Every structure is written in C-alpha cells, then in structure tokens.
Amino acid sequence: MKAIQFIGKGQPVLADISQPSEVPTGHVLIQIRASGLCHTDIDVLHGRYGTGAFPVVPGHEFAGEIKAIANDVTNVKVGDRVVVDPNLACGSCAACRKGLTNLCVDLKAYGVTQNGGFGEFCAVRCDQVHPIGNLSFDVAALAEPLACALNGIGAAGFGPGDTPPSEAIIFGAGPIGLLLALSLKSRGAPSVTLADLNDGRLEFAEGLGLKVVKSDATLFASRRRGFDCVADATGVPSVVQDMIQLVADGGTALLFGVCPPEATVAIHPFEVFRRQLKIVGSHSLNRNIPEAIAMLETDDGSMAKLVSHRLPLEEMLQFFLAKPSDPATMKIQFVSD
C-alpha cells in the first residue's frame, strides 16, 4: 500500500509498504479516509517528540472505515465509520491510575511509535476507535485536535459544567488556536478574541464570528488584566511571558503551544501570589474524543472551515519537506475516496 513513511530522522518518503495481511487480536483494520497534518508530525520527523520510532507512518488525526476485524472484536463491525484516539497508555503507572493517561510514563501513539494515518490502511486497537455517525470523514478527523483543545480548556477550569470565562483571548490564529477559541465559544464564553500578527489569519478568524486583535504593544498596554482566560497557541516563549500581564486578577493563563524544551521565561512570583493567578499546562488529549465528536455534531460548520486543503497522498509529501508558504493555510488533510 502507499504511505508517507519516515525512514529516519528528517527523511520522509512516499513509499510502498506491506498492507497488514492479518488483523491482530483485539484490532481492526481501517481504510483511511481522512488524515490531518499536525506540527507534531514534523517534530516526530525530526526526533523532537518523545520516543519516536523509525521507520514509521506518521499521522495521529485520522478517520476511516473499518474493513476487517479480529475474531475477538465485538464493539464494532465491518463497515463502521470511525475516528481514532491515537494515545496508547500503559494503564498502570501513577499518571494513568490518576486518570491522566495523556501523561503516561510510557505513552505510545499511532503516528509516533506505531504506524498511523498517512497510509491507505492502518491496524488499530478496537478500544481506540469511536463511531462518528453521519459526520464527514474530513470533519471527523478534526476530533483529535479538538479533543486536545478540550483537554486544554478543561485543565484551565472551563470544562463541561464549569462557568465559562467572561473574557478570553487566544494567541495564535492557526488551526489549534481557532479550535480553542471555538470550543470556548461553544461552552458559552460570551467574548473570545484571537490575537495574531498575520492579517489574513485574523480576517479568517473574524469570518468565524470571533473577535480579533493585532498582537502588538498596543494590545499589551491597553488590555492589561483584561481577560479571565489567556491562552497561548503559538509556542513562542516571548508570547508566553508577555501574556501573563493580560490575565485578570484570579484569572488563568493556559500554556497550550509547544515551546522549545530548552526555553525559559521570566514570571514575577509575587504577581502570581498577590493576584491569585493560575498558570496551567495542557498536553495532548485525555480520552475525550467522544466529547469532541459531540461538539462537532452540533457545530454550525465553523470548525469544518478550518480544513483548507484536502489532498491525495501523493501531494502530502511536500508539506513534510517544507513549511507552507501561504499564511492562509490552515488544516491540511490527506483524503481518499
């Protein structure tokens, strides 16, 4: 079968690899119908994300149709339309016992340590698939990044049943920043603002019904202590450092973007103490794919607009080799008929 394969550090190729001949016990064979590209895939390619494995087929945001099942599988059937939770936790370490499977000490994942979604087929554990109902495959493939966003806003204290922030601002108007913003809006936040330097991305966000603002000195001077929730989706350390001043007394700063591991920022601990600030982090998703599917099912179509490219597998390789030059590029997906 055709697949994008990382054959070594920094070496992506379009390859012909063996299709799984037998479905392993407890697994299903999925024909991939949509698979999204994430910056994490590039980190995996360059050996910057956990204990990756080469050779490996990347892709952890994928949906498709079940074509075969092992004899012991009873929760799904051939023909079912499903999306995959890529995280494979050990289930027994301290983090897993606390319900924090995304922080598993031995976390593995499809597209990172096991073959993932940038191929024609993928064998997946049956307990890692979730039915998608009538969602189109390209929209269903957004469930994984949306689940990451939901895990983030839950960590910030704005999960189901919590009071949403009255004023929120997200730095970074790329796909994940937009998913954070749209998730908060879906949870009932009355005012959600996207901050970015790129006018095209701000225009796109405004078209989704979000407030927008240029991320410049004027913002930091005029809106000091103005937001109950401030989130970073850029992974730029200077943004993380500067955004703390925008957090309202008693508010929350969410570190969601992936900063370089060696980066440091300066924070005034007295400010955190005196203003009772909360600074929280969020990593990946934590078994909340069903929650993401439910949100996609009730979405007004805004989230679907985040998919800017739907391409055959042969046209995907270029995006592993070079960053898209068009800043209007949002979520890039491999799709098949």
Secondary structure, DSSP 8 states (H G I E B T S, - for coil): -EEEEEEETTEEEEEE----SS--TTEEEEEEEEEE--HHHHHHHTT-SSS--SSB---SEEEEEEEEE-TT--S--TT-EEEE--EE--S-SHHHHTT-GGG-TT-EEBTTTB--SSBSEEEEEGGGEEE-TT--HHHHTTHHHHHHHHHHHHHTT-STTS---SSEEEE--SHHHHHHHHHHHHTT-S-EEEEES-HHHHHHHHHTT-EEEE-SHHHHHHSTT-EEEEEE-S--HHHHHHHGGGEEEEEEEEE-S---TT------HHHHHHTT-EEEE--S--S-HHHHHHHHHH--STGGGGEEEEE-GGGTHHHHHS--S-TT--EEEEE--
